[in-house]
């Protein structure tokens, strides 16, 4: 994997990854212009994408039909520098058949414990707390 970045604004960087180009910036409150997501926000987005892809693939292999999968990540930063995530609450909101509860739990567990490389890296410094909701109810 090779990614490059070039300064394009006060604190903004244009990032090139394969055929994709996107901008990262600090929020205005930190001296940036808010021209794109923050690096830490993009890191959480990567976690959501990594585990989301895993869960969707695993559920597909288990022949579990889901109408919707939505994942949110919430965290706070430590006070000392470098500020890192204290803990990450990762909430999986899934719409599907309640008879598949065990399979859904298993898919999330496999993602978090075996397949998601982003969670493996983040867990070295931050606790990740997965919460699973099926049709609006925590399971």
N, C-alpha and C positions, 0 to 999 in steps of 0.2 A: 504494500500500500504506500502510495506517495501522494502527498497533498501539498500544495504551495499556497502562500498568502502574500499579498502586497498591500501596503498601507495606501488607502484611498481617501481618507478623511482625517479629521482630528484624531480619532482613535479607531476608526473603522478599517477593516481589512477585507479585501476581496479574496475569497478562497476559491481555489480551483481543485476539483477532485474529478478525475476522469473527464467526462464531457459536461460536468455540472459546475456552475459558478454561482456563488452566493456570498453575501456580505455578513460579517460579524461586527458588532459594535458594542461599546459600553453604553449603558443607559445614560440619559441626560443627567441623572442624579450623581453619576460617577464621572462626569466630565465628557461623556460621549455625546453623540447626536441621535442615538436611537435608530440608526439607519438599518439595523438588522438585529437578529437575536444575539443575546450575550453568549460568550463561550460556555458558561455554566448552564445556561438554558438549553443550548444545543446539546450539551452532554446529557442532560435529562431527557431531551427528545430522542437521543440515540438509545437510551435505556428503554424508553417506551417502544420505539421501533423494533429493537432487538427482541425484546420479550413478546411483543405483539405478533411479530412474524412467527416466532417459535410456537406460541399458543395457537395461532390460526392453523399452522401446518400440522401440529400434533392433533388438534381436534379434527381436522380433515382426515387424517390417517385413522383416527378412532371412529370415523363416520358420525361425528357429532355435528348436527346442523345448528348453526347459530344465525340469528337474524342480525345481530349487532355485537361488536366488541369495541368498547371504548376504554382507554386506560388513561389515568391521570397520575401525575407524580407531584408530591408536595414535599418541601424540605425547608429547613432554615440553615443559615450559614453560621459557622463558628465565629467568635469575635476576634480571635488571634489570626495573624497573617502567617502563611497564606490561609485565607478563609476557605473552608471546605464544607461539604454537606455534613450536618450533624447526624441526621438519619433521614431516610427517604421512605415516605409512605406511598406505596404503589398500589393504586386501587383499580381493579379490573371490573368493569361494568359490562356484564354479558347478558344478552337477551337470547333465550333458548328454552329448551324443554327441561323441566325440573328433574326428569328421570336421569338426566346426564350429569347430575351434581358431582358424583365421584370422579367421572372422567374429566370434568372441568377442573376440579381441584388437582388432579394428577397432571394435567397439561401445564398448569401454572407451576406446580412443583418441579416438573421436569425442566421447564424453561429456566427457572431460578437456580436450580441446583446442578444442572447438567449442561445445558445448551447455550445459554445467553452469555457470551463473552463480555459484554458490557457490564452486566451485573457482577460477574466474577471479578472484574477490575475494580468496580466501585466498592464492592464488599470488603476490600482490603483496608479501606479507610472509613467507611460509613455503613451503618446498619440499614438494611433494606427490609421494610415490613410490608409484605404483600397482604392485601385485603381483597376478597373476591365477593362480588355481588351478582347474583343471578336473578334476573327480573326484579331488580330493586331491593332484594333481601340479601343480607350478608350470609354467606355460607361458610 
